[in-house]
Amino acid sequence: MFTKKVVTIRVNKEHAIPTYLYKKYWLTNWGGQVRRPDISSHWQHYLEQSHTSKISSGYKVSINGLASYTNFSLLNLAKFIIIFPQLLFLTLRYAINTEILKAIFKISYRQHRFLDFDLLRQALALNFVIRNTEKDIKHVAIIGDGFGNLGALISFVLPNCKISFINLGENLFLDALSMHTIHPVANLHGLVSSNKISAQKYNYLESTCLMAISAVDVYFNIASFGEMNKTTIDRYFNWMKENAAPLCYLYSCNREEKIHPDGSIFFYANLPFYILQPISRVDELCPWHQKYPTVRFPFFKKFDGPVLHTVVKFENNKSA
């Protein structure tokens, strides 16, 4: 599922936060060649094969280890025509609500990209969480969004919701860049770089320096915990507990097992949900995430192992 091709993200004007992150993580560290002891062997491996460059119309991006981003082109149009029936089947089978469908097409239009499974699976996850939470969602934190797909969907479906993106700096650049192409008003965005809680609507946190943020109602982690080492995972779970609203949810969707380049193995069963002290927890195979659409017969291909998803409901009495 990981893209190995170069994609173009069009930018009409420069914005401070994506520019800062590009200069910090890509212009001075081309292709991720500087060793980073703070990241897993998974990301060290993929960042060494990646690069991002500034061009007149925006940025050319080739970050291996991320899912797809399908630019408008004649070749991609032909692929989209073949794959669209599978995408439509998933949309109907899991009854994605109308507002989420509208958001998908707004994102596609504004970012000059075709709908693909990687955008649709984020929509399916959002659809599932909205149906399975029992509160007004005012603040969402997304750990490892990649191209900002989930955050972009939430910005349209829950327009009054504050969104915080937490990611490796190299990938946080893409979250910020994507969100700025959709919501270009600069004062909506903030880079969290101190212990001061940001008041902006869209906020960006570098994973190397997790900061306090205002109470989070829902955390999302889709296909990201499986790319981390144990130390990083434990740090995230403690941070989630500390920054949760009095009543909070975590949605996790990740592979059951994943072997990292250094030989270490991620096991979903070892995720430390106990740190959150759950009130309730539901685990199951993620029904839409066992196979993905392809342009070749039989048009659906299995992922490299089962994918599970979990909804955890928990409390944080400190923020009450």
C-alpha distance (Angstrom), angle and dihedral (degrees) to the residues before:
residue distance angle dihedral
M1 . . .
F2 3.79 . .
T3 3.79 116.0 .
K4 3.80 117.6 -122.4
K5 3.77 96.8 175.2
V6 3.77 128.8 91.9
V7 3.79 114.9 -105.3
T8 3.78 129.4 -167.9
I9 3.79 122.1 -132.1
R10 3.78 108.2 -162.8
V11 3.79 118.2 -139.8
N12 3.80 123.7 -170.8
K13 3.80 94.0 -165.9
E14 3.78 138.2 1.8
H15 3.80 120.6 -96.6
A16 3.78 126.6 -159.0
I17 3.81 101.1 -124.7
P18 3.84 99.6 48.4
T19 3.81 89.2 42.6
Y20 3.81 91.6 51.6
L21 3.82 92.7 48.4
Y22 3.81 92.3 45.6
K23 3.79 92.1 52.5
K24 3.80 93.7 44.2
Y25 3.82 98.6 46.1
W26 3.80 108.1 20.7
L27 3.80 111.4 22.3
T28 3.80 93.1 49.8
N29 3.81 96.3 31.2
W30 3.80 103.3 40.0
G31 3.78 113.4 -164.2
G32 3.80 93.8 -2.4
Q33 3.81 90.1 -81.5
V34 3.80 95.1 148.8
R35 3.80 110.8 91.3
R36 3.80 112.6 -114.2
P37 3.81 114.7 -158.5
D38 3.81 90.0 -172.5
I39 3.81 95.5 67.2
S40 3.80 135.8 68.3
S41 3.79 123.7 -98.7
H42 3.81 87.0 -110.5
W43 3.79 92.7 64.8
Q44 3.77 94.9 35.6
H45 3.80 87.5 56.8
Y46 3.79 96.4 47.5
L47 3.79 98.0 40.3
E48 3.80 89.9 55.0
Q49 3.82 87.1 62.3
S50 3.80 95.5 45.7
H51 3.77 138.2 87.3
T52 3.78 140.4 175.4
S53 3.79 125.9 -163.2
K54 3.79 136.4 -175.5
I55 3.83 115.8 -117.6
S56 3.81 132.3 176.1
S57 3.83 94.3 -95.4
G58 3.80 97.0 41.8
Y59 3.81 130.2 -74.3
K60 3.78 136.3 -25.3
V61 3.77 109.3 -142.7
S62 3.78 132.1 -166.7
I63 3.79 108.6 166.2
N64 3.77 110.2 159.3
G65 3.78 115.3 -148.9
L66 3.80 94.1 46.1
A67 3.77 126.5 102.0
S68 3.79 124.5 -107.8
Y69 3.79 131.6 -63.1
T70 3.81 109.2 -172.1
N71 3.80 113.2 -153.9
F72 3.80 121.1 -155.2
S73 3.82 109.1 -91.3
L74 3.80 137.0 132.3
L75 3.81 92.0 -106.2
N76 3.79 92.2 49.7
L77 3.80 89.9 45.9
A78 3.81 89.5 58.2
K79 3.81 90.2 49.8
F80 3.80 91.2 46.6
I81 3.82 91.7 53.5
I82 3.81 89.6 54.3
I83 3.79 95.2 44.8
F84 3.81 98.8 40.5
P85 3.85 95.8 85.8
Q86 3.83 89.9 57.4
L87 3.79 91.0 49.1
L88 3.80 90.8 48.1
F89 3.81 90.4 49.2
L90 3.83 91.0 54.6
T91 3.80 91.6 45.7
L92 3.80 92.3 53.7
R93 3.79 96.5 39.0
Y94 3.80 93.5 55.7
A95 3.82 95.4 34.7
I96 3.80 99.9 -128.7
N97 3.78 107.8 -156.6
T98 3.79 122.1 -110.6
E99 3.81 96.8 -109.7
I100 3.80 91.8 54.9
L101 3.81 91.0 48.8
K102 3.80 90.2 51.8
A103 3.80 89.6 49.9
I104 3.80 92.0 52.3
F105 3.79 92.2 56.6
K106 3.82 93.6 43.4
I107 3.81 89.5 54.9
S108 3.79 92.2 46.2
Y109 3.81 91.5 51.5
R110 3.81 97.2 44.3
Q111 3.80 94.4 45.4
H112 3.83 96.2 42.6
R113 3.80 92.1 -123.7
F114 3.78 138.9 124.0
L115 3.77 123.8 -113.8
D116 3.80 108.8 -99.2
F117 3.78 136.8 172.5
D118 3.78 93.4 -93.3
L119 3.79 91.3 60.3
L120 3.81 92.0 40.8
R121 3.81 95.0 51.4
Q122 3.81 89.8 55.2
A123 3.81 87.8 51.5
L124 3.81 90.5 50.6
A125 3.81 90.7 50.6
L126 3.81 92.2 49.2
N127 3.80 90.3 47.4
F128 3.83 89.7 52.0
V129 3.81 94.8 47.9
I130 3.81 94.9 48.0
R131 3.80 88.6 53.4
N132 3.80 93.9 47.3
T133 3.79 103.3 45.2
E134 3.78 125.1 85.2
K135 3.77 103.1 -153.2
D136 3.78 145.8 66.2
I137 3.80 105.6 -89.3
K138 3.82 109.6 -136.0
H139 3.81 102.1 155.6
V140 3.80 129.4 28.7
A141 3.81 126.5 -174.2
I142 3.81 118.4 -159.8
I143 3.79 118.6 -160.9
G144 3.81 110.0 -156.4
D145 3.80 105.8 -4.9
G146 3.81 96.1 165.2
F147 3.80 106.8 -165.0
G148 3.80 91.7 17.3
N149 3.81 92.1 -106.6
L150 3.79 98.1 142.9
G151 3.78 94.2 42.0
A152 3.79 90.9 51.1
L153 3.81 91.2 51.6
I154 3.80 92.3 49.0
S155 3.81 91.4 49.1
F156 3.83 89.4 62.9
V157 3.81 100.8 33.8
L158 3.83 95.3 44.7
P159 3.82 100.9 27.3
N160 3.82 94.7 174.5
C161 3.79 93.6 50.8
K162 3.79 122.5 110.4
I163 3.82 112.7 -133.8
S164 3.80 127.7 -155.8
F165 3.81 120.9 -168.0
I166 3.81 118.3 -156.5
N167 3.78 117.3 -172.8
L168 3.78 148.3 127.4
G169 3.78 107.3 -68.4
E170 3.81 92.6 -112.7
N171 3.80 91.4 55.4
L172 3.80 95.3 35.2
F173 3.80 85.0 64.8
L174 3.82 87.7 63.9
D175 3.80 93.2 47.0
A176 3.79 90.2 52.6
L177 3.79 94.2 42.3
S178 3.81 93.1 50.4
M179 3.79 93.7 47.0
H180 3.80 91.7 48.8
T181 3.81 90.7 53.3
I182 3.81 88.6 55.9
H183 3.82 99.8 35.8
P184 3.83 105.8 25.3
V185 3.84 98.1 173.9
A186 3.80 101.6 116.0
N187 3.81 99.1 -149.9
L188 3.83 90.9 61.3
H189 3.82 89.4 69.8
G190 3.79 132.4 70.1
L191 3.81 136.2 179.1
V192 3.79 110.4 -141.7
S193 3.79 105.7 -139.6
S194 3.80 104.3 146.5
N195 3.79 138.5 37.0
K196 3.80 89.9 -90.6
I197 3.81 109.9 111.8
S198 3.80 109.2 -120.3
A199 3.78 120.2 -122.8
Q200 3.81 94.7 -161.2
K201 3.79 121.9 114.1
Y202 3.84 95.1 -127.4
N203 3.79 116.4 37.3
Y204 3.80 132.7 -176.1
L205 3.82 124.9 -153.5
E206 3.79 124.8 -173.6
S207 3.80 108.1 -131.6
T208 3.79 92.7 -134.6
C209 3.80 91.6 67.6
L210 3.79 109.9 33.6
M211 3.80 109.5 -165.8
A212 3.78 134.8 -166.8
I213 3.80 112.6 -87.6
S214 3.78 132.1 -177.5
A215 3.81 117.3 -79.7
V216 3.80 112.1 -60.2
D217 3.81 120.3 -142.7
V218 3.81 98.5 -170.6
Y219 3.80 132.1 17.1
F220 3.80 120.3 -160.0
N221 3.78 127.3 -160.3
I222 3.80 115.2 171.7
A223 3.83 117.2 176.5
S224 3.81 92.0 -26.2
F225 3.83 108.6 97.2
G226 3.80 87.6 60.2
E227 3.82 89.3 61.2
M228 3.81 94.4 54.2
N229 3.79 134.1 82.9
K230 3.82 121.3 -118.3
T231 3.81 95.0 -101.0
T232 3.81 91.9 55.5
I233 3.81 93.0 45.6
D234 3.82 92.3 51.9
R235 3.81 90.3 48.5
Y236 3.80 91.1 52.8
F237 3.80 94.0 49.5
N238 3.81 92.0 51.3
W239 3.81 90.1 46.7
M240 3.83 91.1 49.8
K241 3.80 91.5 52.1
E242 3.81 91.9 49.5
N243 3.82 95.3 48.3
A244 3.80 100.2 40.0
A245 3.78 125.7 117.8
P246 3.83 116.5 -113.1
L247 3.83 86.5 -90.1
C248 3.79 115.1 29.3
Y249 3.81 143.4 165.8
L250 3.79 134.0 -148.3
Y251 3.80 120.6 -158.2
S252 3.80 112.4 -163.6
C253 3.82 124.1 -179.2
N254 3.80 115.3 175.1
R255 3.79 144.8 137.2
E256 3.79 117.0 -79.0
E257 3.81 89.4 -127.6
K258 3.79 134.0 4.7
I259 3.80 128.8 -177.7
H260 3.80 114.4 -143.6
P261 3.82 124.0 -146.9
D262 3.83 91.3 -105.1
G263 3.82 90.1 57.4
S264 3.81 96.3 -105.3
I265 3.81 115.7 132.3
F266 3.78 129.0 -138.7
F267 3.80 114.0 -144.3
Y268 3.80 118.6 -166.8
A269 3.80 89.2 -151.3
N270 3.82 89.2 63.6
L271 3.81 95.7 58.4
P272 3.84 105.1 125.1
F273 3.79 98.5 -123.0
Y274 3.82 87.1 150.7
I275 3.83 89.1 75.6
L276 3.81 88.3 69.0
Q277 3.82 91.7 52.5
P278 3.82 92.6 -136.4
I279 3.78 123.4 -138.1
S280 3.79 87.9 -161.8
R281 3.77 136.5 -2.9
V282 3.80 131.7 -169.3
D283 3.83 120.5 -166.5
E284 3.80 127.0 -176.5
L285 3.78 144.0 138.0
C286 3.80 107.0 -77.1
P287 3.83 100.1 -115.2
W288 3.83 97.9 -151.5
H289 3.80 94.7 40.9
Q290 3.80 102.4 63.5
K291 3.82 95.1 81.5
Y292 3.79 134.2 20.0
P293 3.83 130.0 -149.8
T294 3.80 119.8 -101.6
V295 3.79 135.6 -180.0
R296 3.83 91.8 -119.9
F297 3.78 129.8 78.2
P298 3.02 128.3 -60.8
F299 3.85 81.1 30.7
F300 3.82 96.4 -143.9
K301 3.81 123.0 73.9
K302 3.80 128.4 -168.7
F303 3.79 120.8 -113.8
D304 3.80 116.6 -120.3
G305 3.78 93.0 -87.3
P306 3.81 138.0 -22.0
V307 3.81 119.0 -45.9
L308 3.80 118.3 -145.3
H309 3.75 130.8 -163.9
T310 3.78 130.7 -160.6
V311 3.79 135.9 -169.9
V312 3.80 112.8 -156.8
K313 3.79 121.8 -170.5
F314 3.81 114.9 -161.9
E315 3.79 143.9 156.1
N316 3.79 134.7 -124.6
N317 3.79 108.6 -159.0
K318 3.81 91.6 -177.2
S319 3.81 91.9 69.9
A320 3.80 95.0 44.8
